[in-house]
Amino acid sequence: KKFHLSKCTMVNIKLKWNKLTFDCEVTGNVDDLKKRILELTNVPVDRQKLMAKGAWIGTLKDGDHQSLSKLKENATVMLMGTAEVISKPADSEKVVFVEDMSVDELARHGVLTPAGMVNLGNTCYMNSTLECFRYMPELRQALTNVPPEIGNLATNFVQTCNDLDRSGVSIPPFSFVHHLRRNYPQFAETSTSSGGQLGGYMQQDAEEFFNTLVAEIQSSLNNLPSEARRAE
């Protein structure tokens, strides 16, 4: 049985692609939406994979206008896919294609899915919390003025975020973990085996780490020199 798309009301959605967000109109036709996404992102139609929580399961299939019509006003739709060309260079420059770029170059241009962090011995509580703070540009900008001698953990947080932005693969946050466990020994607790031998690092509470990092950040910002505060 064929599905006949009835006339539907146009809705506005938030299209998220890597670090970018676009305002986009949806009329209820999958083909029209993908053409509009091509205009916005330069991601070819056959590379576009669209996901929307609550509207459809997995990725949107071609011709599935019924699922598309379930989108509500200001709904968020995630786009996965690589653009055909990163940028339009000057006439004297060579066109740079995605296929010719290194993994790190793709990451810097925001084409790849953002890299994560390697687990360094039950550090998933820390990794997930840092990922949340990572996408707060105002916070990261404020912390760039914090000298290392004022806030080692805060400055290491900024450096870790910068390393992630420049990398196309997961990175081990050695420096941040080192400063965390040195300054806050509760996060360096290790387990002991039944034979009395020293085991690995113990799992920690994400909320406790969250509160610790917030307190460290607040302290670092409060101790900024007056000139740096005025700059903020």
N, C-alpha and C positions, 0 to 999 in steps of 0.2 A: 504494500500500500504506500503510495507516494504521500509525502508530507507537503502540503501547500502552505507556504509562509503567508500569513495574513499581514496586513498593514500594521506595522508596529511603531511605537513612539521612539523617537531618537533619544538616546541617553549618552551622557558624557562619562568617560572612564579615565582612570589613571593608568597609563601604560608604562610599566617599569622594565627597563632594559639595562642590565648591569648597573652602573651608577647614575643612569639618566632616567628622568620621569617626563612623560609627554602627556598632554591633554589630548584626548582623541574622542571623536564622535562615532557612535555605533548605531547603524540603521537596522541591524538585524540580518544583514547579508554577509556571510563569511568572506566571500570574494572581495566585496567592497572594503571590508575591514583590512584584509591583507594588503590590498593595493595602497590603502592609506598608510599602513605601517611601513611599507616599502618607501613611500615618500618621506616619512619622518626619520627612518633609521638607515635606509639603504640596505636593509636585510632582505635578500631575495625571497619571494613568496614560498618557494620550495624548501627554504631553510627555516622558515618561521614555525616555532613551536610555542603555542599559547596555552597558558594555564590560568585558571580562575577558580578559587576556592568557592564551593557551593553552587557553581553554575554547571560545571561538567567535571567528569573524572578523567584524570590524566591530561593529555593534550587535546585541543580542539580539532576535530576531524573536518576535512573539507566537506562542505555541503551541509554541515550540522547546524542549520539556521535555528532550529528549535532550542538547542542548548544556548546559542548566542543570545537568544531573546530573553534568557533568564537573568542576564546582567542587570543590575540595578544602578541607579544614578550614583556616580562617583565610585563605582566598584574598581578594584585593583586587578589588573591583568598582567601577568608576568610573561615576558617575551624571552625566549632563548633562541639564539641563532647569531651567526657572524655576518657582518656587513661585507659587501663585495669589495669596496675600496675604503680604506681608512680615511683618506682626505683627498681633496682635489688640489694638487700642487700647481705651482706656477708653470708656465709654458716651458721654461728651461729645466724643470725638474722631472725626474722619472716618476711615473705612477707607482705607488706602493700598494701591492695586493696583500691580502691577509695571508695567503699561502706562502709568501716570501718572508714573513716576519718571524722572529724568534718568539718563544713563549713569553719571555719577559717583556718584549716590545708589545705583544698583544695585551698583556696585563696592564701596561702603562696607558694604553689607549682605551681601556675599559671594554675590550671586546670579549675577553674570557670571563668566565664566572670567577668572582673574587677568590683568591687562595685562602686557605685556612692555616691552622697551626698544628704541628705534630704533637702528639701526647708524650710528655716527658715524665712518665711515671705517675699515673693517676692525676693528670692536670686538666682533665676535661671540664671540671668545675671552673677553672681559671680561663681556659680557652673560650668557653661559651660566654662568659661574662665580658671578657675583653672584646669579643666580636660585637656585643651590644654597644659598648662604649665607642668602638671603632667608627661607627656611623653617626657620630655626633660632631660635625665639622666645627661648630662653634667652640666646643670643649677642646678639641685638638688645637685649634688656632690659639686659644687662650694659653694653653700649656707650652706653646713654642717659646714663650718668653721666660719660662722657668729655668734658671741656671741649674746645672747638674748638682752643685753643692747644696742647693735648697731642697730639691726633691728628686732623689735618685729613681724612685719607683715611678713618679709622674713622668720624668723625662724618658725613662726606658719604655713607658707605655707609648709615648709619641713615636719613638724610634721603631718600636715593634710594628705600629700601624703603618709607618712609612715603608718599612721593609715588605709588609704584606701588599701594599699598593703597587710596589714595583716588581713583585714576583708573580709568576704564573703557576707556581707549584707551592705546595704546603711548605712552611718553614718551621724550624725548631726555635722557639723563643728562649734560647739559652740565657741571654743577658737578663731578661725580665724575671725568669724563674730564679736565677741566682740571687738577684737583689731581693726578691720576695722572701725566699727561704732564709736569707742571711738576716734581714731586718725583722722578719716575723717568723720566729722558730716554730710556731704552731703549725705552719704550713710545710714544715720539714720533718714532721713526725714519720717514723718508719715502723713497720710491723715486725714482729718477732715470730719465727716459726716455732713449732712445737719442740724442736730440738734446741731451742735457745739461740739459733743463728739469726743474724740480722736479715730482714726481708726487704721488700721494696717500700716506696713511699706510700703512705696511707691516703685514701680518698678523703677529701675535705668538703666542707659545706659551702655551696656557691653563695649563699646569702652572707655568710661570714666574710668571705673574700670580697664580695660587693661592698659591704660596709667598710672594710679595711681600705679598699682602693678609694672609695669616696672620701674617707677621712684624710687619706694621704694627699689626694688632689686638692681638697679644700685647704689643707695646711699649706701646701705649696703655693696656691694662689694668694692666700692671705699674707704670705711672707715675700711676695714680689716687691722689688724696689718701687718707689713711688713713680719713677719715670715710666716703668713698664706698665703700671696700672693705668696711667693716663693714656698710654698708647692703646690699651684695651678699650 
